[in-house]
Amino acid sequence: MSTSTIIVAKRSEESRIASLMTLAFANDPVMRYLYPDQLQFLTHFPEFVRLFGGKAFDRGSAHITEDGFGAALWLPPDEQPDEEALVELVKRTAADSAKAELFQVFQQMSSYHPEEPHWYLPLIGVDPLYQGGGIGSALLTYALALCDREKRLAYLESSNPKGLPLYQRHGFEVLGTIDVGEHPTIIPMLRKPR
């Protein structure tokens, strides 16, 4: 089990974290459905990371382990991903085979977001060499302590079924499933403060 020290990441670490997330999501069913070609994935996924969770750097809610093996990008209750730029990136760069269903997926994703103020976890990732050692748990524990202090909900969408047990151990509950055509299932999850 990891005893990782979690620190707040600075904007200057954005490229490092985008690279880490690219490694962590290389086998993610949803991301590889969008970017099945390796070059396409390696070229465009770092920008996806910046648009989906990059605002966390300016809000002090980008977290990285001191050793750099894991990171999480949390958006506070009054912040959202840059949806317009994210949609434009996906339109321009995702596999043509994924585009037809993608906007239905986005629509369903937005329908699950809680209406009350909540912390949103767009991305959490651990270097594949260190997965399963407690780093993801340490990252979640660090951020969820703040959610509990603030008495705020925490929300995420799991794009990989392998992550469900980790999230459930930390109090997240499945809200439903997002299933559109051939697109891999996405599982929205909510955690109430403790």
C-alpha positions, 0 to 999 in steps of 0.5 A, spaced: 500 500 500 502 506 498 504 512 503 504 517 497 505 524 499 500 528 495 501 535 493 498 541 489 500 541 482 502 548 479 500 550 472 508 549 470 506 541 471 501 541 466 505 538 461 508 533 466 501 531 468 498 531 461 503 526 460 502 521 466 494 521 464 496 519 457 500 513 460 494 512 465 489 512 460 492 508 454 488 502 455 482 506 457 476 503 453 472 510 452 479 514 450 481 508 446 474 508 442 475 515 441 482 515 439 484 507 437 490 509 433 496 510 437 499 516 434 492 519 434 491 518 441 498 520 443 498 526 439 491 529 441 489 526 448 494 531 452 490 536 449 484 533 451 486 532 458 488 540 458 481 542 456 477 537 460 481 538 467 486 543 466 482 549 470 484 545 476 491 548 476 488 555 477 484 553 482 489 549 487 485 543 485 490 539 481 493 534 485 500 530 484 503 525 488 510 527 490 514 522 486 510 524 480 506 517 479 499 519 480 495 525 479 488 527 479 484 534 477 478 536 481 474 542 479 470 545 484 463 547 485 463 553 481 468 550 475 466 546 469 471 543 463 471 548 457 466 544 454 466 548 447 473 547 446 473 540 448 467 538 443 471 542 438 477 538 439 473 531 439 470 533 433 476 535 429 481 529 432 476 523 434 476 517 430 470 518 425 467 511 427 466 514 434 463 521 432 456 519 431 454 517 438 459 522 441 454 527 442 449 523 445 454 520 450 455 528 452 448 529 453 447 523 457 453 525 461 450 532 463 444 529 465 447 525 471 451 531 473 448 533 480 444 540 480 447 542 487 454 544 488 459 539 487 466 537 486 467 534 479 473 529 478 474 529 470 481 525 471 485 521 475 490 517 473 496 513 475 502 511 471 501 503 469 508 501 472 505 503 479 497 501 479 494 497 484 499 500 489 494 505 493 496 511 489 489 512 486 486 511 493 491 516 496 489 521 491 482 520 492 482 520 500 486 527 500 481 530 495 475 527 499 477 530 506 476 537 503 469 534 500 467 532 507 470 538 510 465 542 506 459 538 506 459 537 498 458 532 494 463 529 489 461 526 482 465 522 477 464 518 470 468 512 470 470 510 463 473 504 465 470 498 469 476 496 473 476 503 477 469 501 480 471 498 486 476 503 488 471 508 487 466 504 491 471 503 497 471 511 497 464 511 498 461 513 491 455 510 488 453 508 481 447 513 479 446 509 472 450 507 466 451 511 459 450 506 453 450 509 446 451 504 440 458 501 440 460 507 445 463 503 451 459 504 457 460 510 462 458 509 469 456 516 473 458 516 480 456 520 486 459 520 493 455 524 499 459 527 504 461 524 510 
